[in-house]
Amino acid sequence: VAATPLEITLVVTGVADWYSTHEILKGGRELNPIMPQDSAALLAIKAGGTAGVITGTRALRKRGHAGWARAVLITVGSAWAYAAVHNFRVLR
């Protein structure tokens, strides 16, 4: 199944969030207390979360809830984009 533009956006924002957090971890720490301080573990969590969101939204679309699927993708992607922007500002 081909990825939708919103799914691609989700992946891009997830990568930006992971990369910016990875860069912060080189000289600092992740402020979210439930997230690991290890970049590899953080990448595994981010990849699993991304796969879970995409799988879940595809299931929503399949059951006729395309609007909810779009809403979830936009909400999660926006949160990850916000986190990445914040992290890049901290890195300046």
C-alpha positions as YAML, in Angstrom:
chain: A
units: angstrom
residues:
- id: 1
  name: VAL
  ca: [0.00, 0.00, 0.00]
- id: 2
  name: ALA
  ca: [1.39, 3.38, -0.98]
- id: 3
  name: ALA
  ca: [1.97, 5.93, 1.76]
- id: 4
  name: THR
  ca: [-0.33, 8.94, 1.87]
- id: 5
  name: PRO
  ca: [1.06, 12.49, 2.05]
- id: 6
  name: LEU
  ca: [0.02, 12.72, 5.72]
- id: 7
  name: GLU
  ca: [1.83, 9.46, 6.50]
- id: 8
  name: ILE
  ca: [4.96, 10.77, 4.80]
- id: 9
  name: THR
  ca: [4.66, 14.00, 6.78]
- id: 10
  name: LEU
  ca: [4.36, 11.96, 9.98]
- id: 11
  name: VAL
  ca: [7.57, 10.08, 9.16]
- id: 12
  name: VAL
  ca: [9.43, 13.31, 8.32]
- id: 13
  name: THR
  ca: [8.34, 15.04, 11.54]
- id: 14
  name: GLY
  ca: [9.24, 11.92, 13.53]
- id: 15
  name: VAL
  ca: [12.72, 11.84, 12.01]
- id: 16
  name: ALA
  ca: [13.18, 15.57, 12.68]
- id: 17
  name: ASP
  ca: [12.11, 15.08, 16.30]
- id: 18
  name: TRP
  ca: [14.42, 12.09, 16.75]
- id: 19
  name: TYR
  ca: [17.39, 13.79, 15.08]
- id: 20
  name: SER
  ca: [17.03, 17.00, 17.07]
- id: 21
  name: THR
  ca: [16.70, 15.03, 20.31]
- id: 22
  name: HIS
  ca: [19.72, 12.92, 19.29]
- id: 23
  name: GLU
  ca: [21.75, 16.10, 18.85]
- id: 24
  name: ILE
  ca: [20.63, 17.43, 22.23]
- id: 25
  name: LEU
  ca: [21.63, 14.15, 23.90]
- id: 26
  name: LYS
  ca: [25.22, 14.70, 22.76]
- id: 27
  name: GLY
  ca: [25.59, 17.50, 25.28]
- id: 28
  name: GLY
  ca: [22.48, 17.43, 27.40]
- id: 29
  name: ARG
  ca: [19.51, 15.31, 28.27]
- id: 30
  name: GLU
  ca: [15.96, 14.54, 27.20]
- id: 31
  name: LEU
  ca: [13.59, 16.49, 29.42]
- id: 32
  name: ASN
  ca: [10.69, 14.06, 29.01]
- id: 33
  name: PRO
  ca: [11.11, 11.80, 32.07]
- id: 34
  name: ILE
  ca: [9.56, 8.74, 30.43]
- id: 35
  name: MET
  ca: [11.86, 8.80, 27.38]
- id: 36
  name: PRO
  ca: [15.26, 7.08, 27.43]
- id: 37
  name: GLN
  ca: [18.50, 9.06, 27.38]
- id: 38
  name: ASP
  ca: [19.92, 6.69, 24.75]
- id: 39
  name: SER
  ca: [19.58, 7.68, 21.07]
- id: 40
  name: ALA
  ca: [19.22, 4.08, 19.87]
- id: 41
  name: ALA
  ca: [16.42, 3.34, 22.33]
- id: 42
  name: LEU
  ca: [14.78, 6.64, 21.44]
- id: 43
  name: LEU
  ca: [14.94, 5.72, 17.73]
- id: 44
  name: ALA
  ca: [13.31, 2.34, 18.45]
- id: 45
  name: ILE
  ca: [10.51, 4.00, 20.39]
- id: 46
  name: LYS
  ca: [9.99, 6.64, 17.68]
- id: 47
  name: ALA
  ca: [9.96, 4.01, 14.91]
- id: 48
  name: GLY
  ca: [7.53, 1.82, 16.83]
- id: 49
  name: GLY
  ca: [5.29, 4.79, 17.58]
- id: 50
  name: THR
  ca: [5.29, 5.87, 13.94]
- id: 51
  name: ALA
  ca: [4.45, 2.36, 12.76]
- id: 52
  name: GLY
  ca: [1.68, 2.12, 15.35]
- id: 53
  name: VAL
  ca: [0.12, 5.44, 14.34]
- id: 54
  name: ILE
  ca: [0.22, 4.55, 10.64]
- id: 55
  name: THR
  ca: [-1.20, 1.06, 11.25]
- id: 56
  name: GLY
  ca: [-3.93, 2.47, 13.46]
- id: 57
  name: THR
  ca: [-4.93, 5.21, 11.04]
- id: 58
  name: ARG
  ca: [-5.03, 2.77, 8.15]
- id: 59
  name: ALA
  ca: [-7.37, 0.59, 10.21]
- id: 60
  name: LEU
  ca: [-9.55, 3.65, 10.88]
- id: 61
  name: ARG
  ca: [-9.72, 4.45, 7.15]
- id: 62
  name: LYS
  ca: [-10.54, 0.83, 6.33]
- id: 63
  name: ARG
  ca: [-13.49, 0.99, 8.74]
- id: 64
  name: GLY
  ca: [-14.84, 4.17, 7.17]
- id: 65
  name: HIS
  ca: [-13.33, 6.69, 9.60]
- id: 66
  name: ALA
  ca: [-11.08, 8.59, 7.20]
- id: 67
  name: GLY
  ca: [-11.73, 11.87, 9.00]
- id: 68
  name: TRP
  ca: [-10.53, 10.48, 12.31]
- id: 69
  name: ALA
  ca: [-7.50, 8.98, 10.59]
- id: 70
  name: ARG
  ca: [-6.57, 12.38, 9.15]
- id: 71
  name: ALA
  ca: [-7.13, 14.05, 12.52]
- id: 72
  name: VAL
  ca: [-4.80, 11.60, 14.28]
- id: 73
  name: LEU
  ca: [-2.08, 11.97, 11.65]
- id: 74
  name: ILE
  ca: [-2.30, 15.77, 11.75]
- id: 75
  name: THR
  ca: [-2.32, 15.90, 15.56]
- id: 76
  name: VAL
  ca: [0.61, 13.55, 16.09]
- id: 77
  name: GLY
  ca: [2.60, 15.05, 13.22]
- id: 78
  name: SER
  ca: [2.00, 18.55, 14.58]
- id: 79
  name: ALA
  ca: [3.15, 17.54, 18.06]
- id: 80
  name: TRP
  ca: [6.33, 15.99, 16.69]
- id: 81
  name: ALA
  ca: [6.99, 19.02, 14.47]
- id: 82
  name: TYR
  ca: [6.56, 21.31, 17.49]
- id: 83
  name: ALA
  ca: [9.00, 19.18, 19.49]
- id: 84
  name: ALA
  ca: [11.57, 19.25, 16.66]
- id: 85
  name: VAL
  ca: [11.30, 23.03, 16.26]
- id: 86
  name: HIS
  ca: [11.72, 23.46, 20.02]
- id: 87
  name: ASN
  ca: [14.75, 21.17, 20.04]
- id: 88
  name: PHE
  ca: [16.41, 22.96, 17.12]
- id: 89
  name: ARG
  ca: [15.88, 26.29, 18.91]
- id: 90
  name: VAL
  ca: [17.54, 24.86, 22.02]
- id: 91
  name: LEU
  ca: [20.46, 23.70, 19.88]
- id: 92
  name: ARG
  ca: [21.13, 27.21, 18.55]
...
